[in-house]
């Protein structure tokens, strides 16, 4: 598994006050499940954020943000945020906040 350990720790710290957070190895990285819903994943030096359809459409217009592609399939509502787009603390906090806001209304996957 290839992931940026410093970024994983930064996400872990941002989510540590939430009551239900689980870490899982997925997509070749570490995914953070919040309230049993995929919220943020770290792979290599980028974050995969679940932000919802509307937010994803506008987010991909920003430098360092792209639509998530998995196995050649576009994953709607999910985006990749590359390091330049999360490097500043304010930018990192923005993506955490957007992901957590969508998590409140997101549906959990069937088990």
ZANU-507969 format. One record per residue (C-alpha): residue number from 1; residue in three letters; x, y, z. Coordinates in Angstrom, 2 decimals, padded with zeros to 5 digits. Example, Ala and Ser with C-alpha at 12.3 -4.5 7.8 and 13.67 -1.06 7.14 Angstrom:
// ZANU-507969
{pos: 1	code: ALA	east: 012.30	north: -004.50	up: 007.80};
{pos: 2	code: SER	east: 013.67	north: -001.06	up: 007.14};
END
This chain:
// ZANU-507969
{pos: 1	code: UNK	east: 000.00	north: 000.00	up: 000.00};
{pos: 2	code: UNK	east: 001.37	north: 003.37	up: -000.99};
{pos: 3	code: UNK	east: 000.15	north: 006.37	up: 000.92};
{pos: 4	code: UNK	east: 001.52	north: 009.50	up: 002.49};
{pos: 5	code: UNK	east: 001.77	north: 008.67	up: 006.20};
{pos: 6	code: UNK	east: 001.95	north: 012.37	up: 007.14};
{pos: 7	code: UNK	east: -001.30	north: 013.01	up: 005.25};
{pos: 8	code: UNK	east: -002.97	north: 010.00	up: 006.89};
{pos: 9	code: UNK	east: -001.97	north: 011.36	up: 010.29};
{pos: 10	code: UNK	east: -003.25	north: 014.83	up: 009.36};
{pos: 11	code: UNK	east: -006.65	north: 013.39	up: 008.35};
{pos: 12	code: UNK	east: -006.70	north: 011.16	up: 011.43};
{pos: 13	code: UNK	east: -006.10	north: 014.24	up: 013.62};
{pos: 14	code: UNK	east: -008.83	north: 016.23	up: 011.83};
{pos: 15	code: UNK	east: -011.36	north: 013.45	up: 012.49};
{pos: 16	code: UNK	east: -010.28	north: 012.42	up: 015.98};
{pos: 17	code: UNK	east: -013.10	north: 014.24	up: 017.81};
{pos: 18	code: UNK	east: -015.83	north: 012.48	up: 015.82};
{pos: 19	code: UNK	east: -017.59	north: 009.64	up: 017.64};
{pos: 20	code: UNK	east: -017.59	north: 006.99	up: 014.88};
{pos: 21	code: UNK	east: -014.51	north: 006.84	up: 012.65};
{pos: 22	code: UNK	east: -013.05	north: 003.63	up: 011.28};
{pos: 23	code: UNK	east: -009.95	north: 003.23	up: 009.14};
{pos: 24	code: UNK	east: -009.96	north: 000.63	up: 006.36};
{pos: 25	code: UNK	east: -007.42	north: -000.38	up: 003.75};
{pos: 26	code: UNK	east: -009.13	north: 000.34	up: 000.40};
{pos: 27	code: UNK	east: -008.20	north: 001.57	up: -003.09};
{pos: 28	code: UNK	east: -004.53	north: 000.96	up: -002.34};
{pos: 29	code: UNK	east: -004.62	north: 003.42	up: 000.55};
{pos: 30	code: UNK	east: -006.35	north: 004.17	up: 003.84};
{pos: 31	code: UNK	east: -010.03	north: 005.14	up: 003.89};
{pos: 32	code: UNK	east: -011.72	north: 006.88	up: 006.76};
{pos: 33	code: UNK	east: -015.28	north: 005.74	up: 007.30};
{pos: 34	code: UNK	east: -017.37	north: 008.24	up: 009.26};
{pos: 35	code: UNK	east: -020.66	north: 006.91	up: 010.65};
{pos: 36	code: UNK	east: -020.14	north: 003.73	up: 008.55};
{pos: 37	code: UNK	east: -019.89	north: 005.81	up: 005.33};
{pos: 38	code: UNK	east: -016.82	north: 006.33	up: 003.18};
{pos: 39	code: UNK	east: -015.74	north: 009.92	up: 003.69};
{pos: 40	code: UNK	east: -012.03	north: 010.51	up: 002.93};
{pos: 41	code: UNK	east: -009.29	north: 008.24	up: 001.62};
{pos: 42	code: UNK	east: -005.57	north: 008.81	up: 001.32};
{pos: 43	code: UNK	east: -003.64	north: 007.21	up: -001.51};
{pos: 44	code: UNK	east: -000.14	north: 008.27	up: -002.48};
{pos: 45	code: UNK	east: -000.05	north: 012.04	up: -001.82};
{pos: 46	code: UNK	east: -003.67	north: 012.81	up: -002.60};
{pos: 47	code: UNK	east: -006.98	north: 012.67	up: -000.82};
{pos: 48	code: UNK	east: -010.09	north: 011.12	up: -002.25};
{pos: 49	code: UNK	east: -013.03	north: 013.07	up: -000.89};
{pos: 50	code: UNK	east: -016.70	north: 012.09	up: -001.04};
{pos: 51	code: UNK	east: -018.36	north: 015.45	up: -001.62};
{pos: 52	code: UNK	east: -021.56	north: 014.68	up: -003.53};
{pos: 53	code: UNK	east: -022.56	north: 015.36	up: -007.13};
{pos: 54	code: UNK	east: -023.12	north: 019.12	up: -006.95};
{pos: 55	code: UNK	east: -019.92	north: 019.90	up: -005.07};
{pos: 56	code: UNK	east: -017.87	north: 017.58	up: -007.30};
{pos: 57	code: UNK	east: -019.03	north: 019.39	up: -010.45};
{pos: 58	code: UNK	east: -017.72	north: 022.73	up: -009.21};
{pos: 59	code: UNK	east: -014.69	north: 021.35	up: -007.35};
{pos: 60	code: UNK	east: -013.09	north: 019.84	up: -010.47};
{pos: 61	code: UNK	east: -012.75	north: 023.34	up: -011.92};
{pos: 62	code: UNK	east: -010.05	north: 024.07	up: -009.31};
{pos: 63	code: UNK	east: -006.36	north: 023.38	up: -009.88};
{pos: 64	code: UNK	east: -005.29	north: 020.09	up: -008.30};
{pos: 65	code: UNK	east: -008.80	north: 018.64	up: -008.15};
{pos: 66	code: UNK	east: -010.09	north: 015.95	up: -010.50};
{pos: 67	code: UNK	east: -012.98	north: 013.51	up: -010.82};
{pos: 68	code: UNK	east: -012.30	north: 010.15	up: -009.19};
{pos: 69	code: UNK	east: -011.74	north: 007.34	up: -011.64};
{pos: 70	code: UNK	east: -011.60	north: 003.75	up: -010.39};
{pos: 71	code: UNK	east: -010.93	north: 000.93	up: -012.81};
{pos: 72	code: UNK	east: -011.74	north: 003.19	up: -015.75};
{pos: 73	code: UNK	east: -015.11	north: 004.10	up: -014.24};
{pos: 74	code: UNK	east: -015.98	north: 007.63	up: -013.13};
{pos: 75	code: UNK	east: -017.11	north: 007.67	up: -009.53};
{pos: 76	code: UNK	east: -019.69	north: 010.41	up: -009.34};
{pos: 77	code: UNK	east: -019.61	north: 012.54	up: -006.23};
{pos: 78	code: UNK	east: -016.01	north: 011.61	up: -005.43};
{pos: 79	code: UNK	east: -012.95	north: 013.72	up: -006.22};
{pos: 80	code: UNK	east: -009.18	north: 013.47	up: -005.99};
{pos: 81	code: UNK	east: -007.47	north: 016.40	up: -004.30};
{pos: 82	code: UNK	east: -003.76	north: 016.57	up: -005.14};
{pos: 83	code: UNK	east: -001.19	north: 018.00	up: -002.72};
{pos: 84	code: UNK	east: -001.09	north: 021.56	up: -004.11};
{pos: 85	code: UNK	east: -004.84	north: 021.82	up: -003.46};
{pos: 86	code: UNK	east: -004.59	north: 020.68	up: 000.19};
{pos: 87	code: UNK	east: -001.10	north: 021.80	up: 001.20};
{pos: 88	code: UNK	east: -002.16	north: 025.02	up: 002.95};
{pos: 89	code: UNK	east: -003.99	north: 024.36	up: 006.23};
{pos: 90	code: UNK	east: -007.00	north: 026.45	up: 005.15};
{pos: 91	code: UNK	east: -007.33	north: 024.37	up: 001.95};
{pos: 92	code: UNK	east: -006.96	north: 021.09	up: 003.87};
{pos: 93	code: UNK	east: -009.63	north: 022.21	up: 006.36};
{pos: 94	code: UNK	east: -011.93	north: 023.14	up: 003.48};
{pos: 95	code: UNK	east: -011.83	north: 019.63	up: 001.98};
{pos: 96	code: UNK	east: -012.32	north: 018.01	up: 005.38};
{pos: 97	code: UNK	east: -015.32	north: 020.28	up: 006.06};
{pos: 98	code: UNK	east: -016.89	north: 019.67	up: 002.64};
{pos: 99	code: UNK	east: -016.46	north: 015.90	up: 003.02};
{pos: 100	code: UNK	east: -017.94	north: 015.88	up: 006.52};
{pos: 101	code: UNK	east: -020.87	north: 018.08	up: 005.44};
{pos: 102	code: UNK	east: -021.76	north: 015.64	up: 002.68};
{pos: 103	code: UNK	east: -021.25	north: 012.69	up: 005.01};
{pos: 104	code: UNK	east: -024.21	north: 013.89	up: 007.09};
{pos: 105	code: UNK	east: -026.59	north: 013.39	up: 004.15};
{pos: 106	code: UNK	east: -024.80	north: 010.55	up: 002.32};
{pos: 107	code: UNK	east: -026.31	north: 007.11	up: 002.28};
{pos: 108	code: UNK	east: -024.28	north: 004.21	up: 003.67};
{pos: 109	code: UNK	east: -023.40	north: 001.36	up: 001.33};
{pos: 110	code: UNK	east: -025.28	north: -001.87	up: 001.86};
{pos: 111	code: UNK	east: -023.24	north: -004.42	up: 003.78};
END
